[in-house]
Amino acid sequence: MVTTVSVVGSTGSIGTQTLDVVRAEPGRYRVVALAAATSVDALVAQAEEFRPEVVGIGDSSLAPKLEERLPAGIEVRAGPAALAAVAIEADVVVNAVVGFAGLPVTLAALGAGRRLALANKESLIAGGPVVQRVRSTPGAEILPVDSEHCAVHQCLRGNPRQRVARIVLTASGGPFRGRSTQELSAVTVDDALAHPTWAMGPKITVDSSTLMNKGLEVIEANELFGVGFDSIEVVVHPQSVIHSMVEFTDGATIAQMSMPDMRLPIGYALAYPDRSTAPFGAVDWARLNRLDFETPDNGAFPCLQLAYEAGRQGGDAPATLNAANEVAVQAFLDGLISWLDIAEVIKEVLDGHNGGALETTEDVVEADRRARELARQAVQRRTGAA
């Protein structure tokens, strides 16, 4: 039986690696929909290879250019709602959209009762209460497409959830592991983008450098697996071979291990409950001679604790955290603020927000909007802009 796949965010890092997984198992998957925000050239090349039924482009002004270059017979959908509309065309929806913009895709896929291969953690973090309600749609399920939560999902298979003592999420430590706050005061964008073990997009790579990526994953683990924050621990593991662990009440710990390769969790999500026949990230045990672990430095990397605090507060605090982080990271990438300012902007926004519940999608959007405005103001104060 052929599994149909929709890849939203198909031209980015996760999207292109998803297509690698499809190529690795000819005849097992059929790509029926592709979508991206603006990347016309890449979308056309992908459509020529995979011949989907529909292609979506988020920027509607680019639709005429896309239509004239696509192979005949492919439908084009354009505009802000196009990515979510394309999402429901397949058995499995890969949400590889970057940032809060992925929320409509997540809601559309789950609301349509599809399997969601979720690489867009921000939509689950920001819209957790709203997303949880649509997860109850018949047929809807989330398979996490990141190394850590995919690892936890695998460790939990066949084990009773009530016997989970704690989840241990591993962190590479990013490019600045071991540096003091003083040493971090002058790091550059290029420094932050030089990740030692993973090849990722710029936003998530900066998040890894601040440990915010791990903080967001703590909130995501709480949402995905229903484990309390006191039972979710982060440990720095620079080799990135153990992707996460689950400790059970009898003292046993189960870990998932592989070399760093995002195609493994992608393949796991596409093939579930089966497994992929294409080996990605297989370990050469004769050459792997050490596995190191250390406690995160919360003083030099305060974003991790900011995420724990927002997660424990609940309501719109995770959405506020996520929005402030997106604005701060973009300001850093644009050269407007320093690396250390990222955490300061986020903290200022969290300290200034009033808190509230999230009952509807509109509530999530409004919380996101307010937090972005506060974050932009915080950035302006640091740049001297009016």
C-alpha positions in Angstrom: 0.0 0.0 0.0 1.4 3.4 -1.0 1.3 6.1 1.7 0.5 9.6 0.3 2.5 12.5 1.8 2.0 16.2 1.9 5.2 18.3 2.6 4.5 21.8 3.9 7.7 23.8 4.0 9.1 21.5 1.4 12.0 23.8 0.4 13.6 24.1 3.9 15.9 21.8 5.7 13.3 19.3 7.1 11.3 19.5 3.9 14.2 18.6 1.6 15.3 15.8 3.9 11.8 14.4 3.9 12.1 14.2 0.1 15.4 12.3 0.6 13.5 9.8 2.7 10.9 9.4 0.0 13.6 8.9 -2.6 15.3 6.2 -0.4 12.2 3.9 -0.6 10.9 4.0 -4.1 7.3 2.9 -4.4 6.5 3.2 -0.7 5.4 6.9 -0.7 3.8 9.2 -3.1 4.1 13.0 -2.7 0.7 14.5 -3.5 1.3 18.0 -2.2 4.2 20.4 -1.8 4.1 23.9 -0.3 6.5 26.7 0.6 6.3 30.4 1.6 8.2 32.0 -1.3 10.7 29.6 -2.9 9.4 29.4 -6.4 12.6 27.9 -8.0 12.9 25.2 -5.5 9.2 24.3 -5.6 9.3 24.0 -9.4 12.3 21.7 -9.2 10.6 19.5 -6.6 7.3 19.5 -8.6 9.1 18.4 -11.8 10.6 15.5 -9.9 7.7 14.3 -7.7 4.7 15.4 -9.8 2.3 16.3 -7.0 -1.3 17.0 -7.5 -1.2 20.4 -5.9 1.5 23.0 -5.0 0.9 25.8 -2.5 2.7 29.1 -2.2 2.2 31.4 0.8 3.0 34.6 -1.1 0.0 35.0 -3.5 2.0 37.6 -5.6 4.2 34.7 -6.7 1.4 32.5 -7.9 1.5 33.6 -11.6 5.2 33.0 -11.8 4.8 29.6 -10.2 1.9 28.6 -12.4 3.7 29.4 -15.7 6.6 27.2 -14.7 5.0 24.2 -13.2 4.3 21.0 -15.3 0.8 20.8 -16.7 -2.0 19.4 -14.6 -0.7 20.6 -11.2 -3.1 22.8 -9.2 -1.7 25.9 -7.6 -3.1 27.3 -4.4 -1.8 30.6 -3.1 -2.2 33.0 -0.2 -1.9 32.8 3.6 -4.4 29.9 3.8 -2.8 27.9 1.1 -0.3 26.0 3.3 -3.1 24.7 5.6 -5.3 23.9 2.6 -2.5 21.8 1.0 -1.8 20.0 4.3 -5.0 17.9 4.3 -4.4 16.3 0.9 -2.5 13.2 2.1 -2.3 10.3 4.6 0.7 11.9 6.3 1.2 15.7 6.6 4.8 16.8 7.2 4.7 20.3 8.9 8.2 21.7 8.3 7.1 25.3 8.4 9.4 27.5 10.5 8.0 29.3 13.5 4.4 30.4 14.6 3.3 30.4 10.9 3.1 26.6 11.2 0.1 26.7 13.6 -2.7 26.7 10.9 -1.0 23.7 9.2 -1.0 21.8 12.5 -4.6 22.6 13.2 -5.7 21.8 9.7 -4.0 18.4 9.6 -5.3 17.3 13.0 -8.7 18.6 12.3 -8.9 16.6 9.2 -7.9 13.4 11.1 -4.5 13.1 9.5 -1.2 11.8 10.8 0.9 14.9 11.5 4.6 14.5 11.2 5.4 17.6 13.3 8.7 19.4 12.8 7.1 22.7 13.7 7.4 22.6 17.5 6.4 26.3 17.8 2.8 25.6 16.8 2.4 23.0 19.6 4.1 25.2 22.2 2.2 28.4 21.3 -1.1 26.8 20.7 -1.0 23.9 23.1 -4.5 24.1 24.6 -6.1 24.6 21.2 -4.0 21.9 19.5 -4.8 19.4 22.3 -8.5 19.7 21.5 -8.2 18.9 17.8 -5.9 15.9 18.6 -9.1 14.1 19.7 -10.4 14.1 16.1 -10.8 10.5 14.9 -7.7 9.5 13.0 -5.6 12.4 14.1 -2.2 11.7 15.6 1.1 13.5 16.1 4.4 11.9 15.3 7.2 14.3 16.4 9.9 15.0 13.8 12.8 16.0 15.9 15.5 13.8 17.3 14.6 14.2 20.9 10.9 13.6 20.9 11.1 10.9 18.3 13.5 9.2 20.6 11.1 9.5 23.6 8.3 8.2 21.4 10.4 5.1 20.5 11.4 4.5 24.1 7.7 4.6 25.2 6.5 2.1 22.7 5.1 -0.9 24.5 5.7 0.6 28.0 2.9 1.9 30.3 2.9 5.7 30.6 2.0 5.5 34.3 5.4 3.8 34.9 7.4 6.7 33.5 9.6 8.2 36.2 11.2 10.9 34.1 12.1 11.9 30.5 15.7 13.0 29.9 16.1 15.2 26.8 19.7 15.4 25.6 21.2 18.6 24.2 24.3 19.0 22.2 25.2 22.2 24.0 25.5 24.0 20.7 28.5 25.9 19.5 29.1 27.8 22.8 29.1 24.8 25.2 31.5 25.6 28.1 31.7 29.3 27.5 31.1 31.8 30.3 28.7 34.8 30.1 31.7 37.1 29.6 33.0 35.0 26.7 29.6 35.1 25.2 29.3 38.8 25.1 31.1 39.2 21.8 29.9 36.2 19.8 28.8 36.8 16.2 26.0 35.5 14.0 28.5 33.4 12.2 29.7 31.9 15.5 26.1 31.1 16.5 25.4 29.4 13.2 28.4 27.1 13.4 26.7 24.1 15.0 29.1 21.3 15.9 26.8 18.3 15.1 23.6 19.3 13.3 22.9 21.0 9.9 19.8 23.1 10.4 18.1 26.4 9.4 19.3 29.6 10.9 16.5 30.2 13.4 16.7 26.7 15.1 20.5 26.9 15.0 20.5 30.1 17.0 17.9 28.5 19.3 20.3 25.7 19.8 23.1 28.1 20.7 21.0 29.8 23.4 19.5 26.4 24.6 16.1 27.9 23.9 15.6 25.1 21.4 15.9 22.7 24.4 13.6 24.8 26.4 10.9 24.7 23.7 11.4 20.9 23.6 10.7 20.7 27.3 7.4 22.4 26.8 6.7 20.2 23.7 7.5 17.0 25.7 4.9 18.1 28.3 2.3 18.6 25.6 3.1 15.5 23.6 3.5 12.9 26.4 1.6 14.4 29.4 4.7 14.3 31.7 5.0 17.1 34.3 7.8 19.6 34.1 9.4 18.3 37.3 9.8 14.9 35.5 11.4 16.4 32.4 15.2 16.8 32.7 17.8 18.2 30.2 21.3 16.9 30.1 24.1 18.1 27.8 25.5 15.3 25.6 27.9 16.8 23.0 28.2 13.7 20.8 24.5 13.8 20.0 24.3 10.0 19.8 21.8 9.4 22.6 18.9 11.5 21.4 16.8 11.1 24.6 16.0 8.6 27.3 13.1 7.5 29.4 13.6 6.3 33.0 10.9 4.0 34.4 9.7 3.5 38.0 11.8 0.3 38.3 15.0 2.2 37.7 15.5 1.0 34.1 16.4 3.6 31.5 15.8 3.1 27.8 17.7 5.3 25.3 17.4 5.7 21.5 20.8 6.0 19.9 21.9 6.9 16.3 24.3 9.2 14.6 22.9 12.7 14.0 20.7 12.4 11.0 17.3 14.1 10.8 16.2 11.6 8.1 15.8 8.9 10.8 13.0 10.7 12.8 11.4 11.7 9.5 11.4 8.2 8.2 10.1 7.0 11.6 7.1 9.4 11.3 6.3 8.4 7.7 6.5 4.7 8.2 4.9 4.4 11.7 3.9 1.9 13.1 6.2 0.1 10.7 9.9 1.2 10.3 11.8 2.5 7.4 14.0 0.0 5.4 16.5 2.8 4.7 19.2 3.0 7.5 19.9 6.6 8.4 22.3 7.4 11.2 23.4 3.8 11.9 26.2 3.8 14.6 29.7 2.4 13.9 30.3 0.9 17.3 33.9 0.2 16.6 34.6 3.9 16.2 32.3 5.3 18.9 34.6 5.4 22.0 32.9 7.8 24.4 29.6 9.3 25.5 29.8 12.4 27.7 27.1 14.1 29.8 27.0 17.3 31.8 24.6 19.6 33.5 23.4 22.7 31.5 24.9 26.0 32.6 21.7 28.0 33.4 23.8 31.1 34.3 25.4 31.4 30.9 22.3 30.0 29.1 19.2 31.4 30.9 16.8 30.7 28.0 16.3 27.1 29.2 15.0 28.2 32.6 12.8 30.9 31.0 11.2 28.1 29.1 10.6 26.0 32.2 9.1 29.0 33.9 6.7 29.7 31.0 5.7 26.1 30.7 4.9 25.9 34.4 2.9 29.1 34.2 0.9 27.7 31.3 -1.9 29.6 29.6 -0.5 32.1 27.1 3.0 32.2 28.7 4.4 29.6 26.3 3.0 31.5 23.3 4.5 34.7 24.7 7.9 33.0 25.2 7.8 31.6 21.6 6.8 34.9 20.0 9.4 36.9 21.9 12.1 34.4 21.0 11.2 34.6 17.3 11.5 38.4 17.3 14.7 38.4 19.4 16.4 35.8 17.3 15.5 37.6 14.0 16.8 40.8 15.5 20.1 39.1 16.4 20.4 37.6 12.9 19.8 41.1 11.5 22.6 42.5 13.6 20.3 44.7 15.7 21.0 43.1 19.1 23.7 41.0 20.7 23.5 37.3 21.4 23.2 38.0 25.1 20.3 40.4 24.4 18.2 37.5 23.1 17.5 36.2 26.6 17.1 39.7 28.0 14.4 40.6 25.5 12.5 37.3 26.2 12.7 37.9 29.9 11.5 41.5 29.6 8.5 40.4 27.6 7.6 37.6 30.0 7.9 39.9 33.0 5.6 42.4 31.2 2.8 40.2 30.1 -0.3 39.8 32.1 -1.1 36.2 31.5 -4.3 34.6 30.3 -6.0 31.5 29.0 -6.1 30.2 25.5 -9.6 29.1 24.5 -9.6 29.7 20.8 -7.2 30.1 17.8 -7.9 33.8 18.0 -6.7 33.8 21.6 -3.4 32.3 20.4 -3.0 34.7 17.6 -3.7 37.7 19.9 -1.2 36.4 22.5 1.4 36.0 19.8 0.7 39.5 18.4 1.0 41.2 21.8 4.2 39.4 22.6 5.7 40.4 19.3 4.9 44.0 19.8 6.4 43.9 23.3 9.5 42.2 21.9 9.9 44.7 19.1 9.7 47.5 21.7 12.4 45.8 23.8 14.6 45.4 20.7 14.1 49.1 19.9 15.2 50.2 23.3 18.4 48.3 22.8 19.1 49.8 19.4 18.1 53.3 20.2 15.4 53.3 17.5 12.4 55.5 17.9 
